[in-house]
Amino acid sequence: MIRTRKLTSNATFSQSTARNDSTSVSTFAITTRQLQIAQRVVVGKTAREIATDLSLSRRTVESHIDALRNRLDCVNRCQLTAKLVHLGIEPEE
C-alpha cells in the first residue's frame, strides 16, 4: 500500500484529509517518495544527484519528477520548482 499525503497550497500535510478553509487553493495527493524528491528539486539537485541520495535509479527519479510536473500542470522543471516553492515545500534538514 502506497502512503500518500494531501498537500495544499499553504503546505499543510495530512494523511487523511486536507484542510477545508479559504486558504486552501488546490489540493493534490503526493507520496512520501515524491515529497522527498520535491524537497531536493527545490534546492536544484539534478536527477542523478537525487538518485544517488535516495539510492534509486536516475530514470525512477525522472519518472517521479514527471508525475509531479503533471500533477501541478507544469511544462518544465523551472516552473515545477517555482510551484513547489509557492506551495511551501522546503528542503529536508
Secondary structure, 3 states (H helix, E strand, C coil): CCCEEEEECCCCEECCCCCCCCCCCCEEEEEHHHHHHHHHHHCCCCHHHHHHHHCCCHHHHHHHHHHHHHHCCCCCHHHHHHHHHHCCCCCCC
